[in-house]
Amino acid sequence: MKKLKVAIIGSGNIGTDLMIKIMRHGKRLEMAAMVGIDPNSDGLARAARLGIATTHQGVVGLTQMDEFKDIDFVFDATSASAHVKNDAILRSIKPGIRLIDLTPAAIGPYCVPVVNGAEHVDKLNVNMVTCGGQATIPMVAAVSRVAKVHYAEIIASIASKSAGPGTRANIDEFTETTSKAIEVIGGAAKGKAIIIMNPAEPPLIMRDTVFVLSEAADQAAVQASILAMEQAVNAYVPGYRLKQQVQFDVIPEDAPLNIPGLGQFSGLKTSIFLEVEGAAHYLPAYAGNLDIMTSAGMATAERMAERMLSGEA
């Protein structure tokens, strides 16, 4: 089967994990170049050992590589501000190149494969939101397809050791982008995102909590929708699972919940508790935040590549 060539910009934790994933599991994608800015980074060293072309001169270095002419996809695992510049530089040379944005820059539309991936197979730039967004937005959407969601709040807890300098530099953008995507993709009227970097030793596995306040709905239908969504995400992130049973609280009209800035609401409160175990392709299994981000990005690119190779795009 023919494969399309891929470059990764960003040789940190996310980029290195993604490189290993593509090399081991790529069906229609193959690694062509690894790009960084630190000549001593572990990611560039690993790529070189694996026989992949490398440059430590950033996106400009990529455009000067012989391999660049054959590259169809670029995954950007740098930072939100860097992605804006990278997109402009790459598109000035190859206008039709596909960019999978693993930063919170969100130049292109938000993409969560199980929720709206099919809508974006022809887009030239898609944004993979954030690790917390990829884990929790499917659950908000699962409730949203059963009942109108007034408010959704997510708390993503990741091991401090799994967050490299790029992730740390993007914390503000993380909360903003995830909150917005909860509304745009998840279907909530209002979204809120909180990230916790847990310094505990030994490092703790990624955990996500999702609180959804919706109009009154059939609890069995909501639970069935959540379980179906769990299986859909699990298809490309095997370590994704509900940690305990879904919890429901009925909020009666005579005792509504007050959400500051939004007002008072009655209906159904749904509490969902998730765990994301990583595949340990690069960092150990506690780093499920890497796994869900790179798996979502790869699943999106694979779907695009399938379409491109079939001659439809």
C-alpha positions as CSV (number, residue, x, y, z in Angstrom):
1,M,0.0,0.0,0.0
2,K,1.3,3.4,-0.9
3,K,2.1,5.7,2.0
4,L,2.2,9.5,2.3
5,K,5.3,11.1,3.8
6,V,5.2,13.0,7.1
7,A,7.4,15.5,8.8
8,I,7.1,16.4,12.5
9,I,8.1,19.8,13.8
10,G,8.9,19.7,17.5
11,S,11.2,17.0,18.8
12,G,9.9,17.1,22.4
13,N,7.7,14.6,24.2
14,I,4.7,14.8,21.9
15,G,6.7,14.9,18.7
16,T,8.9,11.9,19.7
17,D,5.9,9.8,20.8
18,L,4.1,10.6,17.5
19,M,7.2,9.6,15.5
20,I,7.4,6.2,17.2
21,K,3.6,5.7,16.7
22,I,3.8,6.4,12.9
23,M,6.9,4.1,12.5
24,R,5.2,1.3,14.3
25,H,1.6,1.6,13.3
26,G,1.3,4.0,10.3
27,K,-1.0,2.4,7.7
28,R,-0.9,5.2,5.1
29,L,1.7,7.4,6.7
30,E,5.5,7.1,6.9
31,M,8.1,9.3,8.6
32,A,10.3,11.4,6.4
33,A,11.7,14.1,8.6
34,M,12.0,15.1,12.3
35,V,12.5,18.9,12.9
36,G,13.6,20.6,16.1
37,I,15.5,23.6,17.3
38,D,17.7,21.9,19.9
39,P,20.5,20.0,18.3
40,N,20.9,18.0,21.5
41,S,17.3,17.0,21.9
42,D,16.5,13.3,22.6
43,G,13.9,13.3,19.9
44,L,16.3,14.3,17.1
45,A,18.9,11.8,18.4
46,R,16.3,9.0,18.3
47,A,15.2,10.0,14.8
48,A,18.7,10.0,13.6
49,R,19.3,6.5,15.1
50,L,16.2,5.3,13.4
51,G,17.4,6.5,10.0
52,I,15.0,9.5,9.7
53,A,16.3,12.7,8.2
54,T,16.6,15.5,10.8
55,T,17.3,19.2,11.1
56,H,17.7,21.4,14.2
57,Q,17.1,24.6,12.2
58,G,13.3,24.6,12.7
59,V,10.7,25.0,10.0
60,V,13.2,26.9,7.7
61,G,15.6,23.9,8.0
62,L,12.7,21.7,7.0
63,T,12.0,23.7,3.8
64,Q,15.6,23.4,2.8
65,M,15.8,19.6,3.2
66,D,15.7,17.4,0.1
67,E,12.9,15.4,1.7
68,F,10.6,18.4,1.8
69,K,9.4,18.1,-1.8
70,D,7.8,14.8,-1.1
71,I,6.1,15.6,2.2
72,D,2.3,15.7,2.3
73,F,1.7,16.1,6.0
74,V,3.3,18.2,8.7
75,F,2.5,17.6,12.4
76,D,3.3,20.6,14.5
77,A,4.1,19.9,18.1
78,T,5.8,23.2,19.0
79,S,3.8,26.0,20.6
80,A,0.7,28.1,19.7
81,S,2.7,31.1,18.7
82,A,5.3,29.1,16.7
83,H,2.5,27.3,14.8
84,V,1.2,30.5,13.3
85,K,4.6,31.3,11.8
86,N,5.2,27.7,10.8
87,D,1.9,27.5,8.9
88,A,2.7,30.7,7.0
89,I,6.2,29.6,6.0
90,L,5.2,26.2,4.9
91,R,2.1,27.4,3.0
92,S,4.1,30.1,1.1
93,I,6.1,27.3,-0.4
94,K,3.6,24.4,-0.6
95,P,0.1,25.9,-0.5
96,G,-1.6,22.5,-0.5
97,I,0.3,20.9,2.4
98,R,-1.7,19.4,5.2
99,L,-1.0,20.6,8.7
100,I,-2.1,18.7,11.8
101,D,-1.8,21.3,14.6
102,L,-1.0,19.7,18.0
103,T,-0.7,23.1,19.7
104,P,-3.6,25.2,21.0
105,A,-3.1,27.7,18.1
106,A,-6.4,26.8,16.4
107,I,-5.8,28.4,13.0
108,G,-7.9,25.7,11.5
109,P,-11.1,24.1,12.8
110,Y,-11.1,22.1,16.1
111,C,-11.0,18.4,15.4
112,V,-11.9,15.5,17.7
113,P,-11.9,12.3,15.5
114,V,-14.9,10.6,17.0
115,V,-17.1,13.7,17.1
116,N,-16.4,15.7,13.9
117,G,-13.4,14.1,12.2
118,A,-15.4,13.2,9.1
119,E,-16.2,16.9,8.5
120,H,-12.6,17.9,8.2
121,V,-11.0,15.3,5.9
122,D,-10.5,18.0,3.2
123,K,-9.1,20.8,5.4
124,L,-5.5,21.9,5.0
125,N,-5.1,22.8,8.7
126,V,-6.9,21.1,11.6
127,N,-6.4,21.8,15.3
128,M,-6.4,18.8,17.6
129,V,-7.5,21.0,20.6
130,T,-5.5,19.7,23.6
131,C,-4.9,16.4,25.4
132,G,-7.6,17.3,27.9
133,G,-9.9,18.3,25.1
134,Q,-9.4,15.0,23.2
135,A,-10.2,13.1,26.4
136,T,-13.3,15.0,27.6
137,I,-15.0,16.6,24.6
138,P,-16.3,13.2,23.4
139,M,-18.1,12.8,26.7
140,V,-19.7,16.3,26.5
141,A,-20.8,15.4,23.0
142,A,-22.2,12.1,24.2
143,V,-24.5,13.9,26.6
144,S,-25.2,16.7,24.1
145,R,-26.6,14.2,21.5
146,V,-29.2,13.1,24.1
147,A,-30.0,16.4,25.8
148,K,-29.3,20.1,25.5
149,V,-26.2,20.9,27.6
150,H,-26.3,24.2,29.5
151,Y,-22.8,24.0,31.0
152,A,-19.8,21.6,30.9
153,E,-16.7,21.8,33.1
154,I,-13.7,19.5,32.7
155,I,-10.6,19.0,34.9
156,A,-7.6,17.3,33.3
157,S,-4.9,16.0,35.6
158,I,-1.6,15.0,34.1
159,A,1.7,13.9,35.6
160,S,4.1,16.9,35.8
161,K,6.8,14.7,34.4
162,S,4.8,14.3,31.2
163,A,4.6,18.0,30.5
164,G,7.6,19.3,28.5
165,P,8.5,23.0,28.1
166,G,6.2,23.4,25.1
167,T,3.2,22.2,27.1
168,R,4.1,24.4,30.1
169,A,4.4,27.4,27.8
170,N,0.9,26.8,26.5
171,I,-1.1,26.5,29.7
172,D,-3.1,29.7,29.2
173,E,-3.9,28.7,25.6
174,F,-4.7,25.2,26.8
175,T,-7.6,26.4,29.0
176,E,-8.9,28.9,26.4
177,T,-8.8,26.5,23.5
178,T,-10.3,23.6,25.4
179,S,-13.1,25.8,26.9
180,K,-14.0,27.0,23.4
181,A,-13.9,23.6,21.9
182,I,-16.2,22.2,24.6
183,E,-18.8,24.6,23.2
184,V,-18.0,24.4,19.5
185,I,-17.6,20.6,19.2
186,G,-19.0,19.3,22.5
187,G,-22.3,21.2,22.1
188,A,-22.3,23.0,25.5
189,A,-23.7,26.5,25.7
190,K,-20.8,27.3,28.0
191,G,-17.6,25.4,28.7
192,K,-14.8,25.6,31.2
193,A,-11.5,23.8,31.3
194,I,-9.0,23.4,34.2
195,I,-5.6,21.7,33.9
196,I,-3.7,20.3,36.8
197,M,0.0,19.2,36.6
198,N,0.5,16.8,39.4
199,P,4.0,16.6,40.7
200,A,3.4,13.4,42.7
201,E,6.0,10.6,42.7
202,P,5.7,8.1,41.4
203,P,3.9,9.9,38.5
204,L,0.1,9.4,38.4
205,I,-1.8,8.3,35.3
206,M,-3.8,10.9,33.4
207,R,-7.2,11.4,34.9
208,D,-10.1,13.5,33.6
209,T,-13.3,14.6,35.3
210,V,-16.3,15.9,33.3
211,F,-19.3,17.6,34.8
212,V,-22.2,18.3,32.5
213,L,-25.3,20.2,33.4
214,S,-28.1,19.5,30.9
215,E,-31.8,19.7,30.6
216,A,-33.8,16.9,32.2
217,A,-33.1,13.6,30.3
218,D,-33.5,9.9,30.4
219,Q,-30.5,8.7,32.5
220,A,-30.4,5.3,30.8
221,A,-30.1,7.0,27.3
222,V,-27.4,9.4,28.5
223,Q,-25.4,6.4,30.0
224,A,-25.8,4.4,26.8
225,S,-24.5,7.3,24.8
226,I,-21.5,7.7,27.1
227,L,-20.6,4.0,27.0
228,A,-20.8,4.0,23.2
229,M,-18.5,7.0,23.0
230,E,-16.1,5.4,25.4
231,Q,-15.8,2.4,22.9
232,A,-15.4,4.8,20.0
233,V,-12.5,6.6,21.5
234,N,-11.0,3.4,22.8
235,A,-10.7,2.2,19.2
236,Y,-7.8,4.5,18.6
237,V,-6.7,5.1,22.2
238,P,-6.7,1.6,23.8
239,G,-5.9,3.0,27.3
240,Y,-9.0,5.3,27.3
241,R,-11.7,4.1,29.8
242,L,-14.3,5.1,32.3
243,K,-12.8,4.8,35.8
244,Q,-16.1,4.3,37.5
245,Q,-19.8,4.3,36.8
246,V,-21.4,7.5,35.5
247,Q,-23.1,9.4,38.3
248,F,-26.3,11.3,38.0
249,D,-27.9,14.1,40.1
250,V,-31.3,15.4,39.4
251,I,-31.4,19.2,40.0
252,P,-35.1,20.1,40.8
253,E,-36.7,23.3,39.6
254,D,-37.4,24.4,43.2
255,A,-33.7,24.0,44.1
256,P,-31.7,25.1,41.0
257,L,-27.9,25.2,40.7
258,N,-26.4,28.7,40.5
259,I,-23.6,29.0,38.0
260,P,-21.8,32.3,38.5
261,G,-22.2,34.5,35.4
262,L,-24.7,32.2,33.8
263,G,-27.7,32.0,36.2
264,Q,-29.7,29.3,37.7
265,F,-30.4,25.9,36.1
266,S,-32.4,22.8,36.9
267,G,-32.2,19.5,35.0
268,L,-29.6,16.7,35.1
269,K,-26.0,16.8,36.4
270,T,-23.9,14.1,34.9
271,S,-20.4,13.3,36.4
272,I,-18.0,11.3,34.3
273,F,-14.6,10.0,35.6
274,L,-12.0,9.0,33.0
275,E,-8.5,7.5,33.0
276,V,-6.2,7.6,30.0
277,E,-3.3,5.1,30.1
278,G,-0.5,5.7,27.6
279,A,0.9,3.1,25.2
280,A,4.4,3.8,26.5
281,H,5.8,4.4,23.1
282,Y,8.1,7.1,24.5
283,L,7.3,8.1,28.0
284,P,5.9,5.5,30.5
285,A,2.2,4.5,30.6
286,Y,1.3,7.3,33.0
287,A,1.6,9.8,30.1
288,G,-1.8,9.2,28.7
289,N,-1.9,12.9,27.7
290,L,0.8,12.2,25.1
291,D,-1.0,9.1,23.9
292,I,-4.4,10.6,23.4
293,M,-3.0,13.7,21.6
294,T,-0.8,11.8,19.2
295,S,-3.3,9.0,18.6
296,A,-6.0,11.6,17.7
297,G,-3.7,13.5,15.4
298,M,-2.5,10.3,13.7
299,A,-6.1,9.0,13.3
300,T,-7.1,12.3,11.7
301,A,-4.1,12.2,9.3
302,E,-4.8,8.5,8.4
303,R,-8.3,9.4,7.5
304,M,-7.1,12.3,5.3
305,A,-4.5,10.1,3.7
306,E,-7.0,7.4,2.9
307,R,-9.1,10.0,1.1
308,M,-6.2,11.5,-0.7
309,L,-4.9,8.1,-1.9
310,S,-8.4,7.1,-3.1
311,G,-8.3,10.2,-5.4
312,E,-11.2,11.9,-3.8
313,A,-9.3,14.8,-2.4
